[in-house]
Amino acid sequence: MARQPEAYIDFEVYEDATNYLGISQVTLPNINYITQQLTGAGIAGNVNAVLIGMVDAMTATFNFRSALDAAANLLAPTAHHIDLRAAEQYWDTQAVNREVIADKYVMVMSPMNMTPGTVAPASLTDTSCEFNVTYYAAFKNGEKIWEIDPWAYVCYVNGVDYMEPVRRALGK
């Protein structure tokens, strides 16, 4: 089936079965692999070696319409287990119709900072919170696409756990 993604229709954010309303936008974490620059005999210049499964610290940004509702709840300096569920619209080029696919992002995160925003008549506060993300997974229609868990030595992408040989070498 030839499907083309068109756009997210809507999304909702949950923590422990609580639906957080008032979130206007989420910037998902970047996944940046750690590299080591190599130089010396046998190398004509410099080479960046990408270290298998090793990732830089991840952050996510949540934008809120108000500083005193969901943003205040997520400001508690604890680990928050978050499910971001999205309805993504696809165009099926063979059946010539649209379909909706369920996407889910799972994060364990802790607040790093909060920008409460601006209070003004007839406007939103544009509150923003940045979170440190220590676990990050993505699912499409229930199938795991990736799972990044530095504490558990997991770097799973499209069916392959790239940290499995590292765990084995370390006796884990």
C-alpha angles and dihedrals in degrees: 000000000000108000126175120198112235108174146311109273095198142325140208132202123218135187117185091341092309113127111219109215120190097053109129102180142359125205105207122221121273115234107221118176118220115247133197118210112228127199136156142075114005094020120096096213128327129331127191110222111205107220110228111257096343112133136189119241111288129220135187129198123213120195118204136192092222135028096214105056126046092357092057091048092052091046090075105116095240136098111281119203105212133188115193108194120193136183107219121195119221132185113225104214094195101044089036096225142098127259135184121233124196114235122185132187119194121198138173106207144163126206117259101174144345131212104198092200130209132322113213137144116279095003144100122250095235090218116187131195127187119207135196106232117209098170127034130175135165130203133188115199089341095308116121111239099175140354122189115187113158093181092057095038092244125148105163119174125171096337099321125102101207093188094058093092089047092052089047092050089051093048094247 
